[in-house]
Amino acid sequence: MVGSKQGIIPLAELLPGDKAKVVALSGEGLVRRRLLDLGIVPQTVVEAVRRSPIGDPVAYRVRGTLIGLRKEDAMKIMVEPLRNKEEDK
C-alpha cells in the first residue's frame, strides 16, 4: 500500500473513471499555489477522465472543469478513493 493511512493514495494512481476525495497536498511554492488555484483543496472530489497516449499528462475533472496534470504534480496530491456513488457529491 502506498499511503501511510488506510486507503490514501496519490492522485496519479487513479484510473480513468475513478473518483476520489482530496485529503492533502504535499507540494511547496508555485506548484502548491497552482494546485490550490485550480481548486484542488481538501474535501474536493476529483475524477480521472483520460490519460494521454504516452500516459502523461492525465486529464482530471475538478469542480466541473477539465484540467491536465503531469504525473509529477499528481503524485503530490493525496486522495481517498470513493467507493459509493452517494459519496461523490
C-alpha positions as CSV (number, residue, x, y, z in Angstrom):
1,M,0.0,0.0,0.0
2,V,1.4,3.4,-1.0
3,G,-0.4,5.7,1.5
4,S,0.6,5.8,5.2
5,K,-3.1,5.8,6.2
6,Q,-5.6,3.2,5.1
7,G,-6.9,3.8,1.6
8,I,-5.0,7.0,1.0
9,I,-3.1,7.1,-2.4
10,P,-1.5,9.6,-4.7
11,L,-3.9,11.1,-7.3
12,A,-1.6,9.7,-10.0
13,E,-2.7,6.2,-9.2
14,L,-6.4,6.7,-10.1
15,L,-7.5,5.0,-13.3
16,P,-9.8,6.8,-15.8
17,G,-13.3,6.8,-14.4
18,D,-12.2,6.6,-10.8
19,K,-13.2,9.3,-8.4
20,A,-11.5,10.3,-5.1
21,K,-11.7,13.0,-2.4
22,V,-8.6,15.1,-1.9
23,V,-7.2,14.7,1.7
24,A,-3.8,16.5,1.5
25,L,-1.3,18.4,-0.8
26,S,2.4,17.9,-0.3
27,G,3.8,20.4,-2.8
28,E,5.5,23.7,-2.0
29,G,5.8,27.2,-3.5
30,L,4.5,27.7,-7.0
31,V,3.4,24.1,-7.5
32,R,1.3,24.1,-4.4
33,R,-0.2,27.6,-5.3
34,R,-1.1,26.3,-8.8
35,L,-2.9,23.3,-7.5
36,L,-4.8,25.4,-5.0
37,D,-5.7,27.9,-7.7
38,L,-7.1,25.0,-9.8
39,G,-9.5,24.2,-7.0
40,I,-7.6,21.2,-5.7
41,V,-8.2,21.6,-2.0
42,P,-9.0,19.1,0.8
43,Q,-12.5,17.6,0.5
44,T,-12.8,18.3,-3.2
45,V,-13.9,15.4,-5.4
46,V,-11.6,14.7,-8.4
47,E,-12.3,12.3,-11.3
48,A,-9.6,10.8,-13.5
49,V,-11.0,11.3,-17.0
50,R,-8.3,10.1,-19.5
51,R,-4.6,9.6,-20.0
52,S,-2.6,10.9,-22.9
53,P,-1.4,8.2,-25.3
54,I,2.0,8.1,-23.6
55,G,0.5,8.2,-20.1
56,D,1.4,11.7,-19.0
57,P,-0.3,14.1,-18.5
58,V,-3.7,12.9,-17.3
59,A,-7.0,14.8,-17.6
60,Y,-8.9,15.2,-14.3
61,R,-12.3,16.7,-13.7
62,V,-12.2,19.2,-10.7
63,R,-15.3,21.2,-9.8
64,G,-16.8,20.8,-13.3
65,T,-13.6,21.8,-15.1
66,L,-11.3,19.5,-17.0
67,I,-7.6,20.1,-16.2
68,G,-4.4,18.4,-17.2
69,L,-1.8,17.4,-14.6
70,R,1.7,15.8,-15.0
71,K,2.3,12.7,-13.0
72,E,5.0,14.5,-11.0
73,D,2.3,17.0,-9.8
74,A,-0.4,14.4,-9.3
75,M,1.9,12.4,-7.0
76,K,1.8,15.4,-4.6
77,I,-1.9,15.2,-4.2
78,M,-3.1,12.5,-1.7
79,V,-6.7,11.3,-2.2
80,E,-9.1,8.8,-0.7
81,P,-10.8,6.8,-3.5
82,L,-14.6,6.9,-3.4
83,R,-16.4,3.6,-3.4
84,N,-20.1,4.5,-3.1
85,K,-21.9,6.7,-5.6
86,E,-23.6,8.7,-2.8
87,E,-20.1,9.8,-1.6
88,D,-19.1,11.7,-4.7
89,K,-21.3,14.8,-4.2
